[in-house]
Amino acid sequence: MNINVAAFSGSLRKDSFTTKTLKAFAALAPEGVTVNIVDISELPHINQDLEDDLPEPVKRLHEQALAADVVVLATPEYNRSYSPVIKNALDWGSRPQGNNCWDGKPVAVLGCTPYNLGAFGAVNHLRQVLVYLNMQPLQQPEFYLAGAGEKFDESGQLTDEGTRKLMQSVWKGLLQLAQNAPQ
Ligand SMILES: Cc1cc2nc3c(=O)[nH]c(=O)nc-3n(C[C@H](O)[C@H](O)[C@H](O)COP(=O)(O)O)c2cc1C
């Protein structure tokens, strides 16, 4: 097995729980899986005026998305929806029209919040967009991390065994999906 994963955090915040969650997930990747956490902080806001001469960060995003067999999107919840940082990356990856870098790719969504509902609203809004982009969202297991403030130690390491087990189940499902994906 040799699988390349492009992984994205929807939070640009230095001490982001979402990024910690994504890094903990990446650290549990099975053998043969390479995870590339893609920096999307320098992408400009989506703007069709830029499409004739794509900015370098957009070109890099396209290369990294096209090289990936599988995508992982970790998102915080903002006002019961998902991160505009993720939306911006998905939008650029689908442009210019007719060049959908995400087409057919298996994708897992990790929802994360320090509050109670596990970013349910964020994850489920995001899934709708992934279907339109013709990606293959992992349906089960779902991943909602509530109470993220109590799940990491001071160095950012995941301390919660239940979350670790859930992450391992997500990896299992995601790799099954990837192995069955049309080439
Ligand atoms: C604009 C905004 C809207 C938010 N809305 C929600 C929300 O709907 N649900 C929720 O659980 N947390 C909400 N929060 C709180 C975030 O979950 C919290 O700030 C979290 O730490 C952000 O993720 P991060 O740690 O990865 O940056 C919101 C935060 C911001 C900045």
The ligand as an SDF file (V2000), in Angstrom:
LIG
                    3D

 31 33  0  0  0  0  0  0  0  0999 V2000
  -16.8080   33.3380   13.8810 C   0  0  0  0  0  0  0  0  0  0  0  0
  -16.9020   32.2260   14.8800 C   0  0  0  0  0  0  0  0  0  0  0  0
  -18.0630   31.5040   14.9930 C   0  0  0  0  0  0  0  0  0  0  0  0
  -18.1420   30.4100   15.8660 C   0  0  0  0  0  0  0  0  0  0  0  0
  -19.2660   29.6310   15.8690 N   0  0  0  0  0  0  0  0  0  0  0  0
  -19.2480   28.4480   16.5590 C   0  0  0  0  0  0  0  0  0  0  0  0
  -20.2910   27.4800   16.3850 C   0  0  0  0  0  0  0  0  0  0  0  0
  -21.2520   27.6690   15.6470 O   0  0  0  0  0  0  0  0  0  0  0  0
  -20.1910   26.3170   17.0470 N   0  0  0  0  0  0  0  0  0  0  0  0
  -19.1270   26.0210   17.8820 C   0  0  0  0  0  0  0  0  0  0  0  0
  -19.0890   24.9360   18.4500 O   0  0  0  0  0  0  0  0  0  0  0  0
  -18.1350   26.9220   18.0790 N   0  0  0  0  0  0  0  0  0  0  0  0
  -18.1630   28.1230   17.4280 C   0  0  0  0  0  0  0  0  0  0  0  0
  -17.1170   29.0150   17.5510 N   0  0  0  0  0  0  0  0  0  0  0  0
  -16.0680   28.7450   18.5230 C   0  0  0  0  0  0  0  0  0  0  0  0
  -14.9880   27.8560   17.9270 C   0  0  0  0  0  0  0  0  0  0  0  0
  -15.3940   26.4970   18.0270 O   0  0  0  0  0  0  0  0  0  0  0  0
  -13.6690   28.0480   18.7080 C   0  0  0  0  0  0  0  0  0  0  0  0
  -13.2240   29.3950   18.5940 O   0  0  0  0  0  0  0  0  0  0  0  0
  -12.6050   27.0780   18.2410 C   0  0  0  0  0  0  0  0  0  0  0  0
  -11.4940   27.1550   19.1140 O   0  0  0  0  0  0  0  0  0  0  0  0
  -12.1890   27.3700   16.8030 C   0  0  0  0  0  0  0  0  0  0  0  0
  -11.3880   26.3250   16.3120 O   0  0  0  0  0  0  0  0  0  0  0  0
   -9.7980   26.3510   16.4020 P   0  0  0  0  0  0  0  0  0  0  0  0
   -9.4360   26.1280   17.8590 O   0  0  0  0  0  0  0  0  0  0  0  0
   -9.3490   25.2240   15.5650 O   0  0  0  0  0  0  0  0  0  0  0  0
   -9.3120   27.6880   15.9130 O   0  0  0  0  0  0  0  0  0  0  0  0
  -17.0240   30.1050   16.7020 C   0  0  0  0  0  0  0  0  0  0  0  0
  -15.8620   30.8670   16.5930 C   0  0  0  0  0  0  0  0  0  0  0  0
  -15.7840   31.8980   15.7000 C   0  0  0  0  0  0  0  0  0  0  0  0
  -14.4810   32.6810   15.5730 C   0  0  0  0  0  0  0  0  0  0  0  0
  1  2  1  0
  2  3  1  0
  2 30  2  0
  3  4  2  0
  4  5  1  0
  4 28  1  0
  5  6  2  0
  6  7  1  0
  6 13  1  0
  7  8  2  0
  7  9  1  0
  9 10  1  0
 10 11  2  0
 10 12  1  0
 12 13  2  0
 13 14  1  0
 14 15  1  0
 14 28  1  0
 15 16  1  0
 16 17  1  0
 16 18  1  0
 18 19  1  0
 18 20  1  0
 20 21  1  0
 20 22  1  0
 22 23  1  0
 23 24  1  0
 24 25  2  0
 24 26  1  0
 24 27  1  0
 28 29  2  0
 29 30  1  0
 30 31  1  0
M  END
$$$$
